[in-house]
């Protein structure tokens, strides 16, 4: 504990979620352009990062999202999900297989 701040343990329902499943239950989705601040011989994975341009935080209604997921017969079934920045855009921002059962369990935390 430092400065009277304490970090609690992450629940197991949240630990098993993949990146897209975490986006589905997030209350706000941040969109920003991330750039490397250093150049030269330093590999990009080791360089310092920064943001360029505006940062957009899009609010999300988690309950509406979770209730739209299809109900599957088996809890181990996966569905392919595409996340777009806006519904009218043609390009997909992120695409991944998700487990709707895990998302519903984690959304009630």
Buried (B, 14 or more C-beta within 10 A) or exposed (E): EEEEEEEEEEEEBBEEBEEBBEBBBBEEBEEEEEEBEEEEEEEEEEBEEEEEEEEEEEEBEBEEBBEEBEEEEEEEEBEEBEBEBEEEEEEEBEEBEBBBBBBBBBBEE
